[in-house]
Amino acid sequence: MIKLEHVSMSYIPGEEILHDISLELKKGSFHFLTGKSGSGKSTLLSLLWMQRRAAEGRIYMFGQDVSNLPRENLPHLRRKVGIVLQDYRLLEHLTIGENVGLPLKVIGESPKDIEAKVRELMAWMEIPEYYDAYPRTLSGGQKQRAAIARAVVTNPDILLADEPTGNLDSELAIKFMYLFEQLNKMGTTILFATHDQHLVSSFDYPVLRLKNGKLS
């Protein structure tokens, strides 16, 4: 499902963010990715989302080498990947319902089916009253819930989560973990980046640790 071979990444020549990373994540697996701020977690996720290209090494997604894939071929693959980012990336000119339903609209689902799925998911996320609201009216935690809903609304093959519970209280963080677990049981491969050691210790999943750009 996901395979990295000797991947390195740097933004400034001579200053590597990631160094010689090799890993393989099997289909249907669930892994935590931990490490201090600046250790390279977000950079690694951006490579897997095909937002950036590695400086060295090969990256395989869905059995395909995406290391130097033409940009026009990436959208089709990205549709199989859900991502939750630290800065939400909600579109300010769309309502929360429209933001959450956007991935379904892209793949061509009917407006009726989109609304039904989005309303059901937003109710589970405890933000149903914000269906017609705009992002600027929501708190940070509410925006995070909307961002998570958007990432999982299509039941993606892969879910990349970058500190998805960072703006949530511990009780809600655990509840969302159960949502991620249900997705995983349905076959979604999950890589969950977090610095919350209490959350990591509460669930029995393998842990990948980044330190100084190296994986252990």
KEKE-3310 file (N, C-alpha, C; in steps of 0.2 Angstrom, whole numbers, plus 5000, padded with zeros to 4 digits):
npx = (5004:5009:5025:5042:5058:5074:5072:5075:5074:5075:5074:5082:5098:5109:5104:5095:5078:5072:5080:5086:5075:5066:5052:5037:5020:5007:4992:4977:4983:4987:4996:5004:5013:5026:5035:5046:5041:5046:5053:5050:5038:5027:5032:5035:5022:5017:5024:5019:5006:5008:5011:5023:5039:5051:5069:5078:5077:5064:5046:5032:5015:5000:5005:5012:5025:5027:5036:5042:5031:5021:5013:5000:4995:4993:4980:4971:4976:4977:4963:4961:4966:4964:4966:4971:4975:4986:4982:4969:4963:4951:4939:4936:4926:4916:4902:4902:4896:4897:4911:4914:4907:4914:4924:4916:4908:4918:4921:4909:4896:4879:4870:4859:4863:4876:4872:4865:4874:4884:4877:4874:4887:4892:4883:4887:4899:4896:4893:4882:4874:4881:4880:4877:4885:4899:4917:4924:4916:4917:4925:4942:4943:4930:4932:4942:4935:4927:4936:4941:4930:4928:4940:4937:4925:4923:4927:4941:4955:4968:4972:4979:4984:4988:4992:4978:4970:4974:4968:4958:4948:4953:4943:4935:4945:4948:4936:4936:4946:4941:4932:4942:4947:4936:4936:4948:4945:4937:4945:4953:4969:4979:4989:4994:4999:5006:5010:5005:5007:4999:4988:4993:4998:4986:4981:4983:4993:5006:5021:5029:5044:5051:5066:5077:5076:5077:5070:5064)
npy = (4994:5007:5012:5016:5019:5022:5036:5054:5071:5088:5106:5116:5116:5104:5103:5092:5087:5075:5059:5046:5037:5022:5012:5001:5001:4990:4986:4991:4993:5001:5014:5024:5039:5047:5060:5074:5092:5098:5087:5081:5075:5081:5084:5071:5066:5075:5071:5058:5062:5066:5080:5086:5082:5070:5072:5063:5045:5033:5032:5023:5021:5013:5002:5009:5018:5034:5044:5052:5055:5062:5078:5080:5067:5065:5069:5059:5049:5055:5056:5044:5046:5052:5067:5075:5090:5101:5115:5115:5119:5123:5129:5146:5152:5143:5134:5125:5113:5112:5111:5099:5090:5092:5082:5072:5078:5080:5067:5064:5061:5062:5078:5075:5063:5067:5077:5070:5061:5070:5077:5067:5063:5075:5076:5065:5070:5080:5093:5097:5108:5117:5116:5125:5136:5147:5144:5155:5157:5147:5139:5134:5120:5116:5118:5109:5097:5098:5097:5084:5077:5080:5073:5060:5057:5050:5037:5034:5025:5027:5035:5050:5058:5072:5077:5076:5077:5088:5100:5097:5092:5079:5069:5070:5068:5054:5049:5052:5044:5032:5033:5033:5020:5012:5016:5010:4996:4994:4994:5004:5011:5018:5032:5040:5054:5061:5070:5067:5057:5051:5048:5039:5028:5024:5015:5000:5000:4999:5010:5022:5031:5047:5055:5068:5068:5054:5038:5026)
npz = (5000:5005:5002:5006:5000:5005:5007:5007:5012:5010:5013:5012:5005:5011:5023:5030:5032:5032:5033:5024:5025:5026:5024:5026:5024:5027:5018:5026:5038:5054:5060:5073:5071:5079:5087:5091:5089:5074:5070:5058:5055:5048:5036:5031:5030:5020:5009:5007:5004:4992:4990:4990:4983:4985:4989:4987:4984:4983:4982:4984:4980:4982:4975:4964:4958:4963:4963:4953:4946:4933:4936:4932:4934:4947:4954:4953:4961:4973:4977:4983:4995:5011:5021:5035:5041:5051:5050:5046:5033:5027:5016:5015:5008:5006:5014:5030:5028:5014:5013:5019:5011:4999:4994:4990:4980:4971:4966:4960:4966:4969:4973:4982:4989:4994:5003:5012:5017:5022:5032:5041:5045:5051:5062:5069:5073:5081:5077:5070:5069:5062:5048:5038:5041:5040:5039:5047:5058:5067:5081:5085:5088:5083:5069:5067:5069:5058:5048:5050:5047:5033:5028:5030:5024:5012:5015:5013:5005:5011:5026:5031:5045:5053:5068:5072:5083:5090:5094:5102:5116:5129:5130:5118:5109:5111:5107:5093:5090:5090:5079:5069:5071:5067:5054:5050:5052:5042:5032:5029:5027:5040:5045:5058:5064:5079:5095:5106:5119:5129:5122:5112:5121:5125:5115:5106:5095:5082:5083:5075:5076:5074:5074:5074:5060:5057:5056:5068)
capx = (5000:5014:5032:5047:5065:5079:5069:5078:5070:5078:5071:5089:5104:5114:5100:5090:5073:5071:5086:5086:5069:5063:5046:5032:5014:5003:4985:4973:4987:4986:5002:5006:5019:5028:5042:5045:5040:5052:5056:5049:5032:5022:5036:5034:5015:5016:5027:5014:5000:5011:5011:5030:5043:5057:5075:5081:5074:5058:5040:5027:5008:4995:5009:5014:5030:5025:5042:5042:5025:5018:5008:4993:4992:4992:4974:4967:4978:4975:4956:4961:4969:4961:4971:4969:4981:4985:4979:4962:4963:4944:4939:4932:4920:4911:4899:4905:4893:4900:4918:4914:4905:4918:4927:4910:4906:4923:4920:4903:4890:4873:4869:4855:4867:4881:4869:4863:4881:4887:4873:4875:4893:4892:4879:4891:4905:4893:4893:4876:4871:4885:4880:4876:4889:4905:4923:4926:4912:4919:4931:4947:4941:4925:4935:4946:4930:4925:4942:4942:4924:4930:4945:4934:4918:4923:4930:4947:4960:4973:4971:4985:4982:4993:4990:4971:4966:4978:4964:4952:4949:4955:4937:4933:4951:4947:4930:4938:4951:4936:4930:4948:4947:4931:4938:4953:4942:4933:4950:4957:4976:4980:4996:4992:5005:5004:5014:5001:5009:4994:4984:4997:4998:4979:4979:4989:4995:5013:5023:5035:5046:5055:5070:5082:5075:5078:5065:5065)
capy = (5000:5012:5009:5021:5016:5027:5043:5060:5077:5094:5112:5120:5111:5102:5103:5087:5086:5067:5056:5039:5034:5016:5009:4999:5000:4986:4988:4990:4994:5007:5016:5030:5042:5052:5064:5081:5097:5099:5080:5079:5071:5084:5083:5064:5066:5079:5067:5053:5065:5068:5087:5087:5077:5068:5074:5056:5039:5031:5032:5019:5021:5008:4998:5013:5023:5041:5048:5057:5055:5069:5082:5079:5060:5065:5070:5053:5045:5059:5055:5038:5047:5057:5070:5080:5095:5105:5121:5114:5120:5124:5135:5151:5155:5138:5133:5119:5107:5111:5109:5092:5087:5093:5076:5068:5082:5079:5060:5064:5059:5067:5082:5072:5059:5071:5081:5065:5058:5075:5078:5061:5063:5080:5075:5061:5074:5085:5099:5097:5115:5122:5114:5131:5141:5147:5143:5160:5158:5141:5139:5130:5113:5114:5118:5102:5092:5098:5095:5077:5074:5080:5068:5053:5056:5046:5031:5033:5019:5029:5042:5053:5062:5076:5080:5078:5079:5093:5105:5094:5089:5072:5065:5070:5065:5047:5047:5052:5038:5026:5034:5031:5013:5010:5016:5005:4990:4994:4993:5010:5011:5024:5034:5045:5058:5064:5070:5065:5051:5048:5045:5033:5023:5021:5011:4995:5001:5000:5017:5024:5037:5051:5059:5071:5066:5047:5034:5021)
capz = (5000:5005:5003:5005:5000:5006:5006:5011:5010:5013:5010:5011:5003:5016:5029:5028:5037:5033:5031:5023:5027:5023:5028:5022:5028:5023:5017:5032:5045:5058:5064:5075:5070:5084:5087:5094:5084:5069:5069:5051:5054:5043:5030:5029:5027:5014:5004:5006:5000:4985:4989:4988:4980:4989:4986:4986:4986:4979:4985:4980:4983:4978:4970:4959:4959:4962:4965:4948:4942:4931:4941:4930:4936:4954:4957:4953:4966:4979:4978:4987:5001:5015:5025:5040:5042:5057:5049:5044:5025:5025:5011:5018:5004:5007:5021:5032:5024:5007:5014:5021:5005:4993:4991:4987:4974:4966:4963:4956:4969:4968:4978:4988:4993:4997:5009:5017:5021:5026:5038:5046:5048:5055:5068:5073:5075:5086:5074:5065:5068:5058:5041:5034:5044:5037:5044:5051:5063:5071:5085:5082:5089:5078:5063:5067:5068:5051:5044:5050:5043:5026:5027:5031:5021:5006:5017:5009:5006:5015:5029:5034:5050:5056:5074:5071:5089:5094:5096:5105:5123:5129:5129:5111:5106:5112:5103:5086:5089:5089:5072:5065:5072:5063:5047:5049:5052:5036:5027:5028:5030:5043:5048:5063:5068:5085:5100:5112:5122:5132:5117:5109:5125:5126:5110:5105:5088:5081:5084:5071:5079:5071:5079:5070:5053:5056:5059:5073)
cpx = (5004:5021:5037:5054:5070:5077:5073:5074:5074:5075:5077:5094:5108:5110:5094:5085:5071:5078:5086:5081:5066:5058:5041:5026:5009:4996:4981:4977:4985:4993:5002:5013:5021:5034:5040:5043:5047:5056:5055:5042:5027:5026:5034:5027:5014:5019:5022:5008:5002:5010:5018:5034:5049:5064:5079:5077:5067:5052:5035:5020:5004:4999:5012:5020:5028:5030:5043:5036:5023:5013:5001:4990:4991:4985:4970:4969:4976:4968:4956:4964:4966:4967:4968:4975:4980:4982:4972:4961:4955:4944:4934:4926:4914:4908:4903:4902:4896:4907:4918:4912:4909:4921:4922:4908:4912:4923:4913:4897:4885:4872:4864:4859:4873:4878:4867:4869:4884:4884:4874:4881:4894:4888:4884:4897:4903:4894:4887:4874:4875:4885:4880:4880:4895:4911:4924:4922:4913:4925:4936:4945:4935:4928:4939:4941:4928:4930:4943:4936:4925:4935:4942:4928:4918:4926:4936:4951:4965:4971:4977:4983:4988:4991:4982:4967:4970:4974:4957:4953:4950:4949:4935:4939:4950:4941:4932:4943:4946:4933:4936:4948:4942:4933:4943:4950:4938:4939:4955:4964:4977:4987:4994:4998:5002:5010:5011:5002:5004:4989:4987:4997:4991:4977:4985:4990:5003:5015:5029:5037:5052:5059:5076:5082:5075:5072:5067:5059)
cpy = (5006:5010:5015:5018:5022:5034:5048:5066:5083:5100:5117:5115:5110:5101:5098:5087:5079:5064:5048:5035:5028:5013:5006:4998:4996:4988:4986:4990:5000:5008:5023:5033:5048:5055:5071:5086:5098:5092:5078:5075:5074:5084:5076:5063:5069:5075:5061:5055:5067:5076:5089:5081:5076:5070:5068:5051:5038:5030:5028:5019:5017:5004:5002:5018:5030:5046:5054:5057:5062:5072:5080:5072:5060:5065:5064:5049:5048:5058:5048:5040:5053:5060:5075:5084:5099:5112:5121:5114:5120:5130:5140:5153:5149:5137:5126:5113:5106:5109:5102:5088:5087:5087:5072:5071:5080:5072:5059:5062:5064:5071:5079:5068:5062:5074:5076:5062:5063:5076:5073:5061:5069:5080:5070:5065:5080:5092:5100:5104:5120:5120:5120:5137:5141:5146:5148:5160:5152:5142:5134:5122:5111:5114:5111:5097:5092:5095:5087:5074:5074:5075:5061:5052:5051:5039:5030:5027:5021:5035:5044:5058:5066:5080:5081:5079:5084:5099:5103:5092:5082:5067:5064:5067:5057:5045:5047:5046:5032:5027:5031:5023:5010:5010:5011:4998:4989:4994:4999:5010:5018:5026:5040:5048:5062:5065:5069:5058:5047:5044:5038:5027:5020:5016:5007:4995:5002:5008:5017:5031:5040:5055:5061:5068:5058:5043:5028:5017)
cpz = (5000:5006:5001:5005:5000:5004:5010:5008:5014:5009:5008:5010:5009:5023:5028:5034:5038:5030:5030:5026:5023:5027:5023:5026:5024:5023:5023:5038:5048:5062:5067:5073:5075:5083:5089:5088:5080:5068:5061:5050:5048:5036:5027:5026:5021:5008:5002:5002:4993:4984:4987:4986:4984:4985:4984:4988:4982:4984:4981:4984:4979:4973:4964:4961:4958:4963:4960:4943:4940:4935:4939:4932:4943:4957:4958:4959:4973:4981:4983:4994:5005:5019:5029:5042:5048:5056:5045:5036:5023:5021:5014:5015:5004:5014:5023:5029:5017:5008:5015:5015:4999:4990:4987:4980:4969:4962:4960:4959:4968:4974:4984:4992:4997:5004:5014:5021:5025:5033:5044:5049:5053:5062:5072:5076:5080:5083:5069:5063:5064:5050:5037:5036:5040:5042:5049:5057:5068:5075:5082:5082:5084:5071:5062:5066:5061:5046:5044:5046:5036:5024:5026:5027:5015:5008:5013:5010:5011:5019:5033:5039:5053:5062:5074:5077:5093:5097:5100:5112:5123:5128:5122:5107:5105:5107:5096:5085:5087:5082:5068:5065:5067:5056:5045:5049:5045:5030:5025:5031:5033:5046:5052:5067:5074:5090:5107:5115:5125:5127:5114:5114:5127:5121:5108:5097:5087:5081:5080:5074:5075:5075:5074:5062:5052:5059:5063:5075)
residu = (MET:ILE:LYS:LEU:GLU:HIS:VAL:SER:MET:SER:TYR:ILE:PRO:GLY:GLU:GLU:ILE:LEU:HIS:ASP:ILE:SER:LEU:GLU:LEU:LYS:LYS:GLY:SER:PHE:HIS:PHE:LEU:THR:GLY:LYS:SER:GLY:SER:GLY:LYS:SER:THR:LEU:LEU:SER:LEU:LEU:TRP:MET:GLN:ARG:ARG:ALA:ALA:GLU:GLY:ARG:ILE:TYR:MET:PHE:GLY:GLN:ASP:VAL:SER:ASN:LEU:PRO:ARG:GLU:ASN:LEU:PRO:HIS:LEU:ARG:ARG:LYS:VAL:GLY:ILE:VAL:LEU:GLN:ASP:TYR:ARG:LEU:LEU:GLU:HIS:LEU:THR:ILE:GLY:GLU:ASN:VAL:GLY:LEU:PRO:LEU:LYS:VAL:ILE:GLY:GLU:SER:PRO:LYS:ASP:ILE:GLU:ALA:LYS:VAL:ARG:GLU:LEU:MET:ALA:TRP:MET:GLU:ILE:PRO:GLU:TYR:TYR:ASP:ALA:TYR:PRO:ARG:THR:LEU:SER:GLY:GLY:GLN:LYS:GLN:ARG:ALA:ALA:ILE:ALA:ARG:ALA:VAL:VAL:THR:ASN:PRO:ASP:ILE:LEU:LEU:ALA:ASP:GLU:PRO:THR:GLY:ASN:LEU:ASP:SER:GLU:LEU:ALA:ILE:LYS:PHE:MET:TYR:LEU:PHE:GLU:GLN:LEU:ASN:LYS:MET:GLY:THR:THR:ILE:LEU:PHE:ALA:THR:HIS:ASP:GLN:HIS:LEU:VAL:SER:SER:PHE:ASP:TYR:PRO:VAL:LEU:ARG:LEU:LYS:ASN:GLY:LYS:LEU:SER)
# end
